[in-house]
C-alpha cells in the first residue's frame, strides 16, 4: 500500500513537470510569460485593440521586486516551479501537502489536516481571486485612457498603428517615450528575426537580438527540445496587426511594450527523421513583446507575455 502511494505521488509530480515543460516548447516564447520590463516588470501593461485582454503576469524574471531597472538582464532572482507571488505559493503548498499526505499514509488531502481545512483553503483562494479581479478592474479603469489602436498598413495590409510617434495609452513609470515609424519597423523585423534564429537553433544570432536574460530562457527551451530529439521549426512569420501598449525611459535605457498579432507555421520535427510530430498547420498568435535599448543603441527583445 505504501509503495502504491509512492508511485501515485511520483506520477503526479512528473505530470506537473511535463505540463510546465510543454508550455515552453512551441516557438520562441510560446506559452511563456517571462523576461524583464525594467521598473514595470511587475505591473500589467495597458490593454490595446490588438490585445484587448489583460496580459499574463511575468512568471520568470531576473528582476528583483522593487528594483529600479533591469536593463542588463543580469539579476539573480527566479521564481520556482509554480512561479512567484501569492498564487505560486498557494499552488506549491497545496500540491506539497497532498503529496506528503499520500507518502505518509493519510491520503492525497491528509496533509491538509481535514476535509474542512481543504474547503476553508479553497474558499480563501476564491475570495482572493474575486477581490484581486475587482481591484485589477478598478485599477485598469482608473489608469487606462486612450489606447493606441491598431490599423492595417496602407501598403502591406498589416503593421503597427501609432506610426508617427503616438505613445501608449497609459503613462508608465519613468519618462514617457515617443516611438517613431523606424522603431515600429525594427519591432516587426525583430519578430521575424527572433523566430527564424530560434528555429535555426542559432544562439549567436539570438544573442544579437535579445537580452542576455531572454537568451538564457531560449537556450533552455532549445536544450529541452534537443534532449527529446526534436527541433522546433517556425516558418511564414508575418505581422498581421500591432499597436503600442506603453513606452518609457528609465535610467540609461528605453523600453517599449507592443502588442503583436501575427501568423506563423509552427511545428515540432523529429531531428533524426525530419518527421513532423506536432503542429505544422498555419496559425495566428497574439502576444505582448517588450523591447529595450541603451540610449543610442539598438532594440533588443527583453520580455514576452501571453494574452
C-alpha positions in Angstrom: 0.0 0.0 0.0 2.8 2.4 0.9 4.6 1.5 -2.3 1.4 2.2 -4.3 1.2 5.7 -2.7 4.8 6.4 -3.7 4.0 5.6 -7.3 1.0 7.8 -7.3 2.9 10.7 -5.8 5.8 10.4 -8.2 3.4 10.2 -11.2 1.6 13.4 -10.0 4.8 15.3 -9.7 6.1 14.0 -13.1 2.8 15.2 -14.7 3.2 18.6 -13.2 6.8 18.9 -14.5 5.7 17.7 -18.0 3.0 20.3 -18.2 5.3 23.1 -17.2 7.9 22.0 -19.8 5.3 21.6 -22.5 4.3 25.2 -22.3 7.8 26.4 -23.3 8.3 24.3 -26.4 6.1 25.9 -29.1 8.0 28.7 -31.0 10.3 31.3 -29.3 8.4 32.2 -26.1 5.3 30.2 -26.9 3.1 29.7 -23.8 5.8 31.6 -21.9 5.5 34.9 -19.9 8.9 36.0 -18.8 11.7 38.5 -19.1 12.2 42.0 -17.8 10.3 45.3 -18.3 12.5 47.4 -16.1 10.7 49.1 -13.3 7.4 47.9 -14.9 8.2 44.2 -14.7 5.6 43.6 -12.0 3.0 46.0 -13.5 0.4 45.0 -16.1 0.9 46.7 -19.4 -2.2 48.6 -20.7 -4.5 46.7 -23.0 -4.7 47.7 -26.6 -7.0 46.9 -29.5 -4.7 44.2 -30.8 -4.5 42.7 -27.3 -7.8 43.7 -25.5 -7.4 41.1 -22.8 -5.1 41.6 -19.8 -1.6 40.2 -20.3 -0.4 37.2 -18.2 1.9 38.4 -15.4 5.6 37.8 -15.9 6.3 34.5 -14.2 10.1 34.2 -14.8 12.3 37.2 -14.4 15.7 38.1 -13.1 14.4 41.4 -11.9 14.3 41.8 -8.2 11.0 43.1 -6.8 11.4 46.8 -6.0 14.5 47.2 -8.2 14.5 50.3 -10.4 15.9 48.8 -13.6 16.9 45.6 -15.2 18.4 46.8 -18.5 21.3 44.3 -18.3 19.2 41.3 -17.5 21.8 40.1 -15.1 19.7 39.8 -11.9 19.6 36.6 -9.9 16.0 36.1 -8.7 14.0 33.3 -10.4 10.6 32.0 -9.2 10.3 28.3 -8.7 8.3 25.6 -10.4 4.9 27.4 -9.8 6.1 30.9 -10.4 6.3 33.7 -7.9 3.7 35.6 -5.9 0.7 34.5 -3.9 -0.8 32.0 -6.3 2.5 30.3 -6.9 2.8 29.9 -3.1 -0.7 28.5 -2.8 -0.2 26.1 -5.7 3.1 24.8 -4.3 1.7 24.5 -0.8 -1.4 22.6 -2.0 0.5 20.1 -4.1 3.1 19.7 -1.4 0.6 19.0 1.3 -1.2 16.5 -1.0 2.0 14.6 -2.0 3.3 14.4 1.6 -0.2 13.2 2.7 0.0 10.3 0.2 3.6 9.5 1.1 2.9 9.2 4.8 -0.4 7.3 4.7 -3.1 9.9 5.1 -4.3 10.2 1.5 -4.0 12.9 -1.1 -5.6 15.5 1.2 -4.4 14.2 4.5 -1.5 16.6 4.7 -4.1 19.5 4.9 -5.4 18.3 8.2 -9.1 17.5 7.3 -11.7 17.9 4.6 -12.9 21.1 6.4 -9.5 22.7 6.1 -9.5 22.0 2.3 -12.9 23.7 2.0 -11.5 26.6 4.0 -8.4 26.9 1.8 -10.5 26.8 -1.4 -12.8 29.5 0.0 -9.8 31.7 0.8 -8.4 31.1 -2.7 -11.8 32.0 -4.2 -12.0 35.2 -2.2 -8.5 36.2 -3.1 -9.3 35.7 -6.8 -12.6 37.7 -6.6 -11.0 40.6 -4.7 -8.0 40.6 -6.9 -10.1 40.8 -10.1 -12.2 43.6 -8.6 -9.1 45.6 -7.7 -7.5 45.0 -11.1 -10.7 46.1 -12.9 -10.8 49.2 -10.7 -7.1 49.9 -11.3 -7.4 49.3 -15.0 -10.4 51.6 -15.4 -8.7 54.3 -13.3 -5.4 54.3 -15.2 -6.2 53.2 -18.8 -7.0 56.1 -21.1 -6.9 56.2 -24.9 -5.0 53.1 -26.1 -3.1 53.2 -29.4 -5.5 51.4 -31.8 -4.2 49.0 -34.4 -4.7 49.7 -38.1 -3.5 48.0 -41.3 -0.5 49.4 -43.0 -1.8 51.1 -46.2 0.7 49.4 -48.4 1.1 45.9 -47.0 -2.3 45.4 -45.3 -0.6 44.8 -41.9 1.7 46.5 -39.5 1.7 48.8 -36.5 -0.7 51.6 -35.6 0.7 54.7 -33.8 3.2 55.5 -36.6 4.5 59.0 -36.3 5.3 58.8 -32.6 2.0 58.2 -30.8 2.6 56.9 -27.3 0.7 54.2 -25.5 -2.5 54.8 -23.6 -1.1 54.7 -20.1 1.9 56.7 -19.0 4.2 54.2 -17.2 6.7 54.8 -14.5 9.7 56.7 -15.9 9.8 59.3 -18.6 7.3 58.9 -21.5 9.0 57.9 -24.7 8.0 58.7 -28.3 8.1 55.7 -30.7 8.8 56.6 -34.3 8.0 54.7 -37.5 11.6 53.4 -37.7 11.1 51.8 -34.3 8.0 50.0 -35.3 9.8 48.7 -38.4 12.5 47.4 -36.2 10.0 45.7 -33.9 8.4 44.0 -36.9 11.8 42.9 -38.2 12.8 41.5 -34.8 9.6 39.5 -34.6 10.7 37.6 -37.7 14.4 37.5 -37.0 14.0 36.1 -33.5 11.7 33.4 -34.6 14.0 32.5 -37.5 17.1 32.3 -35.3 15.2 30.2 -32.7 14.0 27.8 -35.5 17.6 27.5 -36.7 18.8 27.0 -33.1 21.3 29.8 -33.8 22.3 31.2 -30.3 24.8 33.6 -31.9 22.1 35.2 -34.0 19.7 35.3 -31.0 22.4 37.0 -28.9 22.4 40.0 -31.2 18.6 40.3 -31.0 17.6 39.6 -27.4 18.8 40.5 -23.9 21.1 38.0 -22.0 18.1 37.1 -19.8 15.9 36.1 -22.8 18.8 34.3 -24.4 19.1 32.1 -21.3 15.4 31.2 -21.5 15.6 30.4 -25.2 18.7 28.3 -24.6 16.8 26.3 -22.0 13.9 25.7 -24.4 16.3 24.6 -27.2 18.1 22.2 -24.8 14.8 20.6 -23.8 13.9 20.1 -27.5 17.3 18.6 -28.2 17.0 16.2 -25.3 13.8 14.9 -26.8 15.4 14.5 -30.2 13.2 17.3 -31.7 13.6 20.7 -33.3 11.0 23.5 -33.4 10.5 24.8 -36.9 8.9 28.2 -37.3 8.2 29.5 -40.8 6.0 32.0 -42.6 6.0 34.5 -39.8 4.0 37.6 -40.7 2.8 40.5 -38.6 -0.9 41.0 -39.2 -1.6 43.8 -36.7 0.2 45.6 -33.9 0.0 48.6 -31.6 1.8 50.2 -28.8 0.9 49.4 -25.2 3.4 51.7 -23.4 6.8 53.2 -23.9 9.1 54.9 -21.4 12.7 55.7 -20.4 14.4 54.9 -17.2 18.0 55.5 -16.3 20.1 54.9 -19.4 17.6 52.6 -21.1 14.4 52.9 -23.2 11.5 50.4 -23.1 8.6 49.8 -25.4 5.9 47.1 -24.9 3.9 46.4 -28.1 1.0 44.0 -28.8 1.5 41.9 -31.9 -0.9 39.6 -33.7 1.0 37.5 -36.2 0.7 34.4 -38.4 3.1 31.6 -38.5 3.5 27.9 -39.1 4.8 26.2 -36.0 5.8 22.5 -35.9 7.9 20.1 -33.8 10.0 17.9 -36.0 11.8 14.7 -35.2 15.5 15.6 -35.5 16.7 12.2 -36.9 13.9 11.6 -39.5 12.5 15.1 -40.2 9.0 13.8 -39.5 6.6 16.3 -38.1 5.3 15.1 -34.7 3.3 18.1 -33.7 1.7 21.2 -35.3 2.6 22.0 -38.9 -0.6 24.0 -39.7 -0.7 27.8 -40.1 -1.9 29.5 -37.0 -2.3 33.0 -35.5 -0.9 34.3 -32.2 -1.3 37.4 -30.1 1.5 38.3 -27.6 3.0 41.3 -26.0 6.7 41.8 -26.7 8.8 44.3 -24.7 11.9 45.7 -26.3 14.7 47.6 -24.6 17.7 49.6 -25.8 20.5 51.6 -24.2 20.3 55.2 -25.2 21.6 55.5 -28.7 21.7 51.7 -29.1 19.6 49.1 -31.0 16.4 47.5 -29.7 16.6 44.0 -28.1 13.7 41.7 -27.1 13.6 41.8 -23.3 10.2 40.1 -22.4 7.3 38.2 -23.8 3.8 38.0 -22.3 0.8 35.9 -23.3 -2.7 37.4 -23.6 
